[in-house]
Amino acid sequence: MAKPFQVDVVSPEATIWSGEATFVVARTPDGEIGILADHEPLLAALVTSAVEVEGTDGSRTIIGVHGGFLQVLKNQVTLLTDRAQITRGTKEQAAELAATLAAEDS
């Protein structure tokens, strides 16, 4: 089993998702990044897209995010987003939801 680490997805309104995960995939201006335990420290901007979090129980949570930042430090991943919402659909549907969130900010 992969080593777990703490993940928090936070927007100004609420904590969207918090818990232990074994893998996170997010999109930055430079492309998609995958994060496992013991990742080197990192700070990156997030683009409007889908974020995928694989929980320690094997579940996958897909979150549409609009902007913000991703921080990796000491086996903790924090996504500070302008807007975010969990979706029950695919990554493509989450990306569409993120675009909708972005349009609402305009």
Sequence and secondary structure as in RCSB ss.txt:
>XXXX:A:sequence
MAKPFQVDVVSPEATIWSGEATFVVARTPDGEIGILADHEPLLAALVTSAVEVEGTDGSRTIIGVHGGFLQVLKN
QVTLLTDRAQITRGTKEQAAELAATLAAEDS
>XXXX:A:secstr
    EEEEEE SS EEEEEEEEEEEEEETTEEEEE TT   EEEE  SEEEEEEETTS EEEEEEEEEEEEEETT
EEEEEEEEEEEESS HHHHHHHHHHHHHHH 
